[in-house]
Amino acid sequence: MNTFRRMPLLALAVAGLLALGLSACGGGNNGDETARSAPSAADFPSAEGKTIEEVLNSVAPSELVAAPAASVFEVGNNRFPFGVFDVGGKQIDDAKAALYFAKSPQSEVEGPLPAKVESLETKPAFRAKGSVGAGEATNFYLVDDVKFDRSGPWLAMAMIDGDNGMEATRLTSSPAVGQFPDIANVGDKAPVVSTPTAESVGGDLSKIDTRQPPDDMHEVDFKDVVGKKPVALQFATPALCQTRICGPVVDIAEQVKTESGEGVEFIHQEIYKDNDPNKGLRPQLGPYGLETEPWMFLIGSDGKIKKRIEGPFSVEELTADIEKLKSE
């Protein structure tokens, strides 16, 4: 198996997330304070008749950094989360942003694709220990319908309408479409793995959960419910995740399970054997072909994967996905 890569953010972006202390979750009530719908595409420069380099150079260069929060993209429609940071690594949560993509320096440009702002916050009852205080930025930007029509590398840039007007910046890493074909995909039968439960570890959840306190997603073994009930299977390690995204999304899953999860089995699978990175990966990751984290797989009662989510997501987004999963 390939060496496990936690999240594909460059050093500056990682530093920004670490500085925000997102290991447990946000500081608001439920995410409403920081969520924002996408601006209009008309707010951003048109790409018609231009190359991506011409779009990039049509406005002032930005000192802000736009960093993808996912690395796995396929031909077709893709969810594209990213963060925006200043040069000191501070997260920018109030800018209007849009993405642009092109297959080559000479090809037609896809964009502008305006991004909405999604919150990483949960209600206080669902925050793990170590949550940051109120007022800290705990969100991410999301374009949820990026269309790639061929495999291979794509050029990517962000246009940001900030305090100083319209600015442009290249993404810290460009998408490579179809680079990870072995990851379990939508429409596939979910690989059947046995996940540890509270019973299997004699009630000592610290053996199978790095969250403090441990979450309530260890009641059933995945192999016993897959193909019988809808399942939300989450791969994440809250205490050992390099970018601290894993903690917030586990908190979010815990809230959604409690508030909207009736009829769906929620299962949280840790990443490392004995919760020790030096001991390698737990065997449950291999069949799913995972090389990044966190991941959420939403699996129907027929045992097929209905949606997979890499990286961050909000209470609102997961709630909508769970309601859809229950209705299928």
Order of alpha helices (4+ residues) and beta strands (2+ residues): alpha-alpha-beta-beta-beta-beta-beta-beta-beta-beta-beta-beta-beta-alpha-beta-alpha-beta-beta-beta-alpha
